[in-house]
Amino acid sequence: MNFYAVHYTYVDDADLIAQHRPDHRAFLSSLVGKGVVAAGACPGTTPPSALLIVQAASPEAVTELLADDPFRRNAVLADAHVVEWTPVIGCFAD
């Protein structure tokens, strides 16, 4: 399995983000052990954004895994960019 970095960029609507954040976090938490390795906000970014680390067979598998994210279903995401990531140092390195 490969690692992927997923950069979420949110719409610039703090109320919409806050409204769907609990369901979004519950959804991502349900995927820990099923591909999601880590996730968290990138404080101070404009527009707001987050980084997810996902382990999967392909970028398409990552997109499929995250397809039902409440942030995606409720138009909170302005963009979701998936790139393969090869950790060479630290806790994710082989």
N, CA, C and O of each residue as an XYZ file, in Angstrom:
376
protein
N       0.843     -1.191      0.000
C       0.000      0.000      0.000
C       0.880      1.244      0.000
O       1.929      1.281      0.644
N       0.445      2.238     -0.716
C       1.146      3.503     -0.806
C       0.503      4.522      0.134
O      -0.649      4.380      0.544
N       1.278      5.546      0.458
C       0.744      6.668      1.219
C       0.349      7.774      0.244
O       0.977      7.963     -0.798
N      -0.698      8.489      0.606
C      -1.154      9.637     -0.170
C      -1.414     10.797      0.770
O      -1.961     10.631      1.860
N      -1.007     11.981      0.322
C      -1.342     13.209      1.031
C      -2.546     13.804      0.311
O      -2.538     13.985     -0.907
N      -3.568     14.101      1.084
C      -4.786     14.691      0.529
C      -4.918     16.087      1.131
O      -5.051     16.250      2.344
N      -4.879     17.082      0.259
C      -5.021     18.461      0.719
C      -6.437     18.907      0.424
O      -6.834     19.030     -0.735
N      -7.195     19.146      1.481
C      -8.550     19.670      1.373
C      -8.481     21.185      1.472
O      -7.857     21.724      2.386
N      -9.113     21.865      0.544
C      -9.324     23.305      0.647
C     -10.817     23.510      0.809
O     -11.611     23.005      0.015
N     -11.196     24.244      1.830
C     -12.607     24.469      2.128
C     -13.105     25.757      1.500
O     -12.327     26.653      1.172
N     -14.415     25.830      1.341
C     -15.025     27.103      0.931
C     -14.814     28.097      2.068
O     -14.606     27.702      3.215
N     -14.867     29.352      1.756
C     -14.636     30.396      2.766
C     -15.961     30.731      3.450
O     -16.513     31.817      3.273
N     -16.458     29.765      4.239
C     -17.741     29.928      4.925
C     -17.638     29.215      6.272
O     -17.939     28.026      6.377
N     -17.217     29.942      7.292
C     -16.972     29.353      8.611
C     -18.217     28.691      9.191
O     -18.109     27.665      9.861
N     -19.384     29.254      8.947
C     -20.617     28.670      9.476
C     -20.912     27.319      8.829
O     -21.288     26.369      9.517
N     -20.744     27.230      7.519
C     -20.973     25.966      6.814
C     -19.987     24.900      7.284
O     -20.363     23.747      7.498
N     -18.733     25.290      7.441
C     -17.710     24.352      7.929
C     -18.087     23.859      9.322
O     -18.078     22.655      9.579
N     -18.417     24.777     10.213
C     -18.766     24.404     11.589
C     -20.002     23.521     11.639
O     -20.076     22.607     12.460
N     -20.969     23.781     10.778
C     -22.200     22.996     10.752
C     -21.931     21.529     10.448
O     -22.567     20.653     11.034
N     -20.997     21.246      9.541
C     -20.761     19.871      9.093
C     -19.514     19.232      9.715
O     -19.244     18.055      9.475
N     -18.750     19.995     10.513
C     -17.518     19.474     11.099
C     -17.731     18.215     11.953
O     -16.957     17.268     11.808
N     -18.737     18.156     12.832
C     -18.889     16.936     13.652
C     -19.087     15.674     12.807
O     -18.489     14.638     13.097
N     -19.920     15.754     11.766
C     -20.140     14.583     10.908
C     -18.897     14.260     10.093
O     -18.588     13.090      9.869
N     -18.190     15.279      9.655
C     -16.941     15.091      8.908
C     -15.918     14.365      9.774
O     -15.297     13.401      9.327
N     -15.742     14.822     11.001
C     -14.771     14.184     11.900
C     -15.183     12.764     12.253
O     -14.328     11.881     12.335
N     -16.459     12.526     12.462
C     -16.935     11.167     12.748
C     -16.683     10.257     11.553
O     -16.280      9.106     11.716
N     -16.921     10.778     10.350
C     -16.675      9.999      9.136
C     -15.202      9.623      9.020
O     -14.873      8.455      8.812
N     -14.312     10.611      9.153
C     -12.880     10.327      9.043
C     -12.430      9.385     10.154
O     -11.615      8.495      9.913
N     -12.945      9.567     11.358
C     -12.595      8.675     12.469
C     -13.004      7.240     12.168
O     -12.312      6.301     12.563
N     -14.117      7.066     11.476
C     -14.572      5.709     11.128
C     -13.661      5.041     10.116
O     -13.722      3.824      9.939
N     -12.814      5.821      9.447
C     -11.902      5.278      8.433
C     -10.499      5.016      8.961
O      -9.645      4.520      8.225
N     -10.250      5.342     10.223
C      -8.949      5.017     10.824
C      -8.863      3.493     10.904
O      -9.774      2.828     11.398
N      -7.769      2.969     10.417
C      -7.612      1.521     10.336
C      -8.124      0.950      9.024
O      -7.934     -0.232      8.736
N      -8.773      1.793      8.229
C      -9.290      1.382      6.914
C      -8.644      2.196      5.797
O      -9.070      2.139      4.644
N      -7.608      2.954      6.156
C      -6.902      3.763      5.172
C      -6.484      5.118      5.691
O      -5.383      5.579      5.392
N      -7.342      5.770      6.467
C      -6.970      7.081      7.008
C      -5.976      6.865      8.143
O      -6.256      6.151      9.105
N      -4.810      7.495      8.012
C      -3.738      7.361      8.998
C      -3.707      8.576      9.922
O      -3.478      8.438     11.124
N      -3.935      9.753      9.371
C      -3.910     10.985     10.152
C      -4.697     12.048      9.395
O      -4.798     12.007      8.168
N      -5.248     12.994     10.137
C      -5.985     14.097      9.513
C      -6.005     15.271     10.469
O      -6.055     15.098     11.687
N      -5.965     16.461      9.908
C      -6.042     17.640     10.749
C      -6.034     18.917      9.944
O      -5.621     18.951      8.785
N      -6.503     19.965     10.592
C      -6.583     21.279      9.967
C      -5.198     21.897      9.796
O      -4.255     21.565     10.513
N      -5.105     22.791      8.838
C      -3.907     23.599      8.623
C      -4.247     25.008      9.101
O      -4.750     25.819      8.323
N      -3.976     25.306     10.373
C      -4.380     26.595     10.949
C      -3.763     27.777     10.212
O      -2.625     27.723      9.745
N      -4.536     28.828     10.126
C      -4.024     30.062      9.557
C      -4.010     30.116      8.046
O      -3.519     31.092      7.479
N      -4.535     29.098      7.369
C      -4.543     29.131      5.912
C      -5.794     29.848      5.416
O      -6.857     29.768      6.032
N      -5.651     30.543      4.304
C      -6.767     31.232      3.676
C      -6.799     30.855      2.204
O      -5.839     31.145      1.491
N      -7.848     30.228      1.725
C      -8.995     29.747      2.481
C      -8.591     28.629      3.428
O      -7.487     28.094      3.319
N      -9.478     28.267      4.363
C      -9.159     27.208      5.318
C      -8.861     25.899      4.594
O      -9.406     25.620      3.525
N      -7.977     25.098      5.205
C      -7.605     23.839      4.569
C      -7.214     22.804      5.619
O      -7.117     23.099      6.810
N      -6.991     21.577      5.136
C      -6.591     20.478      6.010
C      -5.733     19.504      5.221
O      -5.705     19.521      3.990
N      -5.033     18.654      5.964
C      -4.201     17.616      5.364
C      -4.623     16.269      5.927
O      -4.787     16.109      7.136
N      -4.797     15.307      5.034
C      -5.082     13.934      5.424
C      -3.957     13.067      4.883
O      -3.466     13.297      3.779
N      -3.553     12.078      5.655
C      -2.617     11.069      5.187
C      -3.404      9.772      5.093
O      -4.010      9.320      6.064
N      -3.382      9.185      3.908
C      -4.181      7.993      3.635
C      -3.284      6.928      3.037
O      -2.409      7.223      2.224
N      -3.505      5.691      3.442
C      -2.794      4.558      2.870
C      -3.784      3.800      1.990
O      -4.847      3.385      2.450
N      -3.421      3.626      0.713
C      -4.324      2.987     -0.236
C      -3.524      2.433     -1.414
O      -2.321      2.666     -1.530
N      -4.204      1.707     -2.269
C      -3.559      1.094     -3.432
C      -3.347      2.080     -4.576
O      -2.448      1.889     -5.395
N      -4.162      3.129     -4.642
C      -4.081      4.062     -5.774
C      -4.759      5.377     -5.405
O      -5.505      5.437     -4.427
N      -4.506      6.433     -6.182
C      -5.215      7.690     -5.942
C      -6.732      7.518     -6.097
O      -7.514      8.143     -5.382
N      -7.124      6.672     -7.031
C      -8.551      6.423     -7.235
C      -9.176      5.763     -6.008
O     -10.320      6.053     -5.658
N      -8.419      4.872     -5.353
C      -8.909      4.229     -4.130
C      -9.076      5.257     -3.009
O     -10.000      5.151     -2.202
N      -8.194      6.239     -2.958
C      -8.310      7.315     -1.962
C      -9.584      8.117     -2.222
O     -10.359      8.387     -1.304
N      -9.785      8.488     -3.466
C     -10.981      9.258     -3.835
C     -12.248      8.474     -3.499
O     -13.217      9.041     -2.996
N     -12.239      7.183     -3.776
C     -13.394      6.336     -3.460
C     -13.615      6.247     -1.950
O     -14.750      6.327     -1.480
N     -12.527      6.082     -1.192
C     -12.623      5.988      0.262
C     -13.260      7.240      0.863
O     -14.046      7.151      1.806
N     -12.919      8.394      0.318
C     -13.380      9.667      0.866
C     -14.649     10.205      0.204
O     -15.097     11.304      0.530
N     -15.222      9.451     -0.708
C     -16.357      9.926     -1.508
C     -17.558     10.349     -0.671
O     -18.263     11.285     -1.049
N     -17.805      9.691      0.444
C     -18.980     10.001      1.254
C     -18.696     10.971      2.397
O     -19.509     11.105      3.312
N     -17.558     11.640      2.352
C     -17.233     12.628      3.381
C     -18.341     13.682      3.423
O     -18.670     14.271      2.393
N     -18.914     13.921      4.596
C     -19.950     14.954      4.694
C     -19.501     16.323      4.177
O     -20.327     17.093      3.689
N     -18.217     16.634      4.276
C     -17.738     17.893      3.714
C     -17.894     17.890      2.192
O     -18.215     18.920      1.599
N     -17.671     16.744      1.562
C     -17.837     16.647      0.108
C     -19.329     16.708     -0.252
O     -19.726     17.448     -1.153
N     -20.141     15.933      0.453
C     -21.572     15.850      0.153
C     -22.307     17.175      0.391
O     -23.345     17.424     -0.222
N     -21.780     18.017      1.271
C     -22.455     19.272      1.628
C     -21.747     20.514      1.094
O     -21.940     21.617      1.606
N     -20.929     20.327      0.063
C     -20.280     21.435     -0.654
C     -19.407     22.304      0.245
O     -19.335     23.520      0.062
N     -18.741     21.675      1.219
C     -17.789     22.395      2.066
C     -16.409     22.424      1.400
O     -15.618     23.330      1.662
N     -16.117     21.449      0.550
C     -14.819     21.382     -0.111
C     -14.810     22.203     -1.388
O     -15.661     22.026     -2.260
N     -13.847     23.096     -1.489
C     -13.610     23.819     -2.737
C     -12.709     22.984     -3.637
O     -12.799     23.058     -4.862
N     -11.819     22.172     -3.005
C     -10.891     21.338     -3.770
C     -10.366     20.232     -2.869
O     -10.235     20.405     -1.657
N     -10.070     19.101     -3.477
C      -9.401     17.991     -2.789
C      -8.333     17.478     -3.742
O      -8.632     16.939     -4.808
N      -7.083     17.658     -3.337
C      -5.947     17.303     -4.193
C      -5.227     16.103     -3.578
O      -4.791     16.156     -2.428
N      -5.107     15.017     -4.355
C      -4.481     13.777     -3.879
C      -3.147     13.598     -4.582
O      -3.081     13.615     -5.811
N      -2.068     13.424     -3.794
C      -0.750     13.140     -4.370
C      -0.109     11.990     -3.610
O      -0.260     11.871     -2.394
N       0.605     11.151     -4.338
C       1.344     10.075     -3.671
C       2.448     10.695     -2.832
O       3.057     11.695     -3.213
N       2.693     10.083     -1.686
C       3.682     10.596     -0.744
C       4.554      9.440     -0.300
O       4.044      8.392      0.096
N       5.867      9.620     -0.361
C       6.813      8.576      0.043
C       7.589      9.038      1.260
O       8.584      9.752      1.133
N       7.132      8.630      2.456
C       7.863      9.020      3.652
C       9.185      8.259      3.758
O       9.215      7.039      3.596
N      10.261      8.969      4.026
C      11.575      8.336      4.153
C      12.176      8.485      5.548
O      13.155      7.819      5.885
N      11.588      9.356      6.350
C      12.059      9.596      7.706
C      10.837      9.673      8.619
O       9.810     10.243      8.248
N      10.953      9.106      9.792
C       9.893      9.263     10.779
C       8.954      8.064     10.872
O       9.220      6.989     10.334
N       7.857      8.289     11.568
C       6.974      7.197     11.927
C       6.270      6.525     10.755
O       5.810      5.392     10.896
N       6.172      7.182      9.609
C       5.521      6.567      8.448
C       6.506      5.885      7.509
O       6.092      5.202      6.572
N       7.796      6.060      7.746
C       8.824      5.464      6.884
C       8.906      3.963      7.115
O       8.638      3.474      8.212
N       9.277      3.247      6.076
C       9.459      1.793      6.211
C      10.607      1.455      7.118
O      10.894      0.279      7.339
